[in-house]
């Protein structure tokens, strides 16, 4: 056993690398996870999230690097000496055991607890997860959401010092995921002395649940930090595209100095914007050059949607850039609607509105955005050079 007090302790992964034959699953990854906080590992399939969790749990050994918990190197320790609980994407429940016995299983195998203590712990965690009424049922009799709660309960009942969750909501339908996101954060933070590491490919899930985030792409750690800060200030286009839901709209553009003013030209939608002093002041770039190719990003949720210019004018919104176009397609995403709109000849913009709204195809519409809400990336390097949230 690790044998240390976990409160205010950190789990550190220092320069961790892992190879599978000729494939490098993790490339020199270093992260920190604090107790009492939820740390997300975010990235698409194949990014190395599950491999990293298995290395923390001791199910895999790193080819390079160390795992430090508190002041102890736990890299050589076997899984049963790490006091780790693991929640799997596929629930991992025993079909022949009742919910009660599934939750109690990790306590029974240790042979450390009396039957009365096991009963107390199982009922306490079942009450927290709102599954007390299904304790005598079998997994096949449960809904997907209930089965996932049982999997989480079995991890929590161990009172482990490190809790690992591998895409626990991925197999649930959209409405259950929406409900579980808010509840799961409360559940995971109910034990403030745990280190919680949560792997997910879902940006909304990461934003809703985690305090800190680590962006993994193809085994490389692209950015780490407080979740909202990383979302608001993506280091480059790759982070901006992956850590955005729906994906950020990206356009070819240029910065140019014309008539004593800085202009941003967005080519595909044939729009030019005179940059105000705030944008110019916050540009983390050399503006002494009179022309520079850039990529412009606008999140779908930062557009406003109107059925006509008259409706836009009635809204009395000021200082916005307006564009007209026609609806290409629309799709419902939970309680929101994503609308794809054709602008000019080649421009295509995705707009997210926070309501369920039927939209006719080829319908003429007007969209608007605040020029302060744009992101600007260097065309060549892809690095961020302006964010609405950048602090110079």
N, C-alpha and C positions, 0 to 999 in steps of 0.2 A: 504494500500500500504506500501511497505517497506520503501520508502522515504530516501534512502541514495545514495551517489555518488558511483557508482560501480567501477570506475577506480582504478586499483591496489588493488581491494578487493578480498577476498577469500571466497569460499564456503567450509565449513568444515562439515564433517560428523564424529561425535565423538561417538565411541563405539555403533554403530547402530546394533540392532538385531531385527529379525522379525520371528514370528512363524505363520504357517498355520496349525491349529489343532496340529498334532504330528510331523509336518515337520518343521525343522528350515531352513528357506529360507536364512537368513543372520545371521552370527555368529560374533558379536563383530567387525564390520567393521568400520575402521577409515580411511578417505581419505581427501585430500585437493585438491581443484580445483582453479586455478588462473584465473583472468580475462585476456583476451588477449591471452590465450593459449587454446589448445584443449586437454582435459583430456579424455582418453579412459577407458571404463569399458570393459574388455576383458574376454571372457570365453565361454564355450560351452552352449548349451541349458540347462536350469535348474540351472545355476550357481548363479543366483540372480541379474543379470544385470537389468532386467525390474523392478523387485521389488524395487531396489535401486532408479531407476529413478522416480518411482511412489511416493516413500517416499520424494524425493526432491521436487516433484511437489505438494505434499500435497494430492495426491490421495489415499495414504495409510499412516497409522500412525505407527511409529516404536513401538515395545513393550519395547525396551530399547534404550537409546542414544538420542542425540540431533543433530539438523541441525542448524548450525550457518552461517549467511551470513553477512560479515563485522563484526560488533560487536554486532549483534542482533540475538537472539534465535528465529528462525522462525518455530520451531517445532509445536507450537500450531496454527499457522496461517492457515486459509482455502486456497485452491488453488487460488482463485481470488485475494487474498492479497499478493501473492508471486511474481508477475510479472515474471512468468515462461511461456515460449513457448515450446511446445512439438511436435516433428515430429515423427509420428508413422510409423512402418514397413509397415502397410497396407494403407498408404497415408491418409485415413480418409477424403476424399473429399466428398462434397455434390453432388450427381449425377445430381440433378435438377438445379444446379447453374452453370453459366459460370465460366471459369477460373478467370476472373476479379472479379466476385462476391464471389468466394471461397476465393480469397486472401483478399478481402476487408471485409469479414465477421467479423473477430475479432475486426476491427476498428469500424464497424457499431454498434455492440452490446454494446460497451462501451458508445456510444452516447457522446463522448468527442470531436470528430473531425468533422469539416465541410466537405461538399461533395468535395470541392476543395482540401482540405488537404488529404482526402482519395484518391482522384484521383491521386494526386502527389505522394503519398507514394506507391500506387499500381504500378504505371508506373515505378517508380525508381527501386523497387525490381524486377519487371518483366524484366527490362533491364539488371540488374546484373545477373539474372539467365537465360537470353537468351530465354525468353518465351513471349516476347512482341507480336509476330505474332500469338499467340494462345489465346489471352485474351478473345475473343468472342466465343471460342469453349467450348464444354462440356467435362467433364472427359472421357466419353466413346469414344470420338473422338481422344484421345491422346495416344501416346505410353507410355510404362511403365516409361521410363526415363523422359518424359515430366510431367507425373502425379507426380513423385517424386519431380521434381523441383517446381511444384505448391505447394506441401505440405511444402517444405522448405521455399518458398516465403511467404506462409501464416504465418509461424512462425517468419520469419525475419521482416515482416511488422509491427508486434506488438511493435517492439523496446523494447522487454522484456530484463530484466537484466540477466536472466538465460535462456540458450537455451539447451534443452534436445533432443537428437536424439536416437531413439531406432531402431537399425539395419536398417537404411534408405535405404541401397542398396541391402539388402538381396533378394528382389523379382525381381531384375533386372537380365537380362542375362549377361553372362561373359564379352562380349565386351563392353556393356554399363557401367558395373561396372568399368572396366579398365579406361574408359574415365572419368567417374564421380569422381573417387578417387582424381585425380589431381585437377579437377575443384572445387570439394567440399571444399577442404582445403582453397583455395583462397577465396571462398565465405564466409566460416565461419569466416575467419580472417579479412574480410573486415570491420567488426565492432569490433575494438580492445577493446571496453569497456565491452564486454559480457563475462560471464562465460559460456563455452561450454563443455557439457558432452556428450560423444559419445559412445554408447554401440554397440559392434560388436563381432561376433564369428569368424571373419576372420582376421588372423594374418597379411596378406598383407595389408588389409584395415587399421588396427591399425597402422602399420608401416608407411603407406603412409600419413595418416591424422593427427595422434595425436602427441603432444609434450610430454605428460606424460601418463603413463598407470598404470592400477590397474588390476592385474590378479586375477580373481574370479573363484574358483572351488567349487562346492557344497556349496555355501554360505560363504566360507572362503576366506579371502584375503591372497593370497600366496606371492605376491610381488608387490611393488609399486616403481615408479621412472621414470626417463627420459626414453622414449620409446626405444631408440637405446641402452641405457645402460642395460636395462632389457633384451632385445633381445640378446645382446652380452654376458651378464653375468647372465644367468638364475640361480636362487637360488638353484634349485634342478631338478631332472629328470622330475617331473610332469610339471613344468613350461617350461622346455626345449622341451618336447613333444608337449604340447598344443600351445605354442607360437613359432611355427616353421612351415614354409610351403615350401614344404611338410614336414611331421613329420621327426624329426631327426632320423638318423640311430643309433640304440643302439646295442652294443655288450657286451657280457661277457668278462672280461679281468682281468689282474692282474699286479700289480707293483712288481717287484722283483729286488734285488740287486745281480748282477752276475758279476764276474771278474772286480770288482772295477767300475762298471757302472750300472746305473738304466735302466732297460728294461721294456717296456710295451708290454705285450702279449695280443693279441686280438684273442680269442679262436676260434670263429665260422669261421673266415676267415684265420685262421692259419698263423698269421702274428706277428712278433716280431719287435719292434722298439726300437733302442737305443735312449734314451731321451737326448736331448742336454741341455746345461747349462741353457738356457732361460726357458725351461719347468720345470726343476728341481727347479730353483730359484723361479718360480712363483707358484709352488705347495703350495696351502694353506692347507697343511696337514703335519702330523708328518712322515717324511721319515726315522726316525731312525729305524722303523720296517722294516725288510728285505723282507717281503712279505705282500701283501695286495690285497684283492679282490676288483675289481672296475668295473664300467660300463663305456664303452667308447662310446662317441657320435660324429658323423660326420654328418654335414648337407648335404643334397643331392646336394645343389648348390656348395659345396666345393670340389666336385670331378671333374676331367677332364676326357673326354671321347674320346677314340681312337678306330679305327677299327682294329689296329694291332700294334705290337711292333715297326714296321718300322715307322708307322705314329707318334708314341710317340717319337721315337728317332729323327725324323726330326723336331719335335717341339723344341728340344734343351732345354727342361725343366730340371732343375737340383734339386737334393735334395728331390725328390718325392718318395713316396712308390707306387709301381705298383702292380696291381692285374689283373689276367686274369679270364674270366668267360664267361657265355653265357646268351643271352637276354631271359628273361622269358616273359615279356610283356612290352608294351609301351603305353603311352596315351598322348594325346595333352591337355595341360592346357593353354588355351588362346594362347599366342604367344610363349609358351615354350613346351618342351617335357620331360615327366617324364619316365625314363627307369628303369625297375626292372631287376636286374642281379643276377644270381646264381653264388656264389663264393665257391670253395671247395665243400664239401658235404652238409653242412647245412647252409652255409652263404648266405644271401640275402641282396642285397644293392640296395637302390633307388638313382638314379642319375638324377639331373635336368640339362638340357642343355638349353641355352637361344636362341633356334631356333626351328622351325618346321622341324622335320626330320623323314622320314619314316624309321623304323627299323625292320628288319626281325627277326622273332622268332628263337631262338636257334643259333643266329649269334654269333660266337666267337668275343669277344671284349676285350679291355684293358682299365682299369680305373686307375687313379692315384690321390693321394692326398698329400698335404703338411702336414707332421706330426706336424707342429706348429699349424695347424687349428683344431686339435682334442679338444674335451671336455672330462674331466675325472670326474666321480662322484663316491663317496663312495658307495660301493655295499650295505652295510647294511642300512645306513641312507638315501641314495639317494641325499645327499648334494653335491653341486659343490666343487671340490677340484682343478680343473684346467680349465681355459678358455684362449683362445688365446688373450683375451683382458683384462685379470686380471692384475691389477696394485698392486704389492706387497707392 
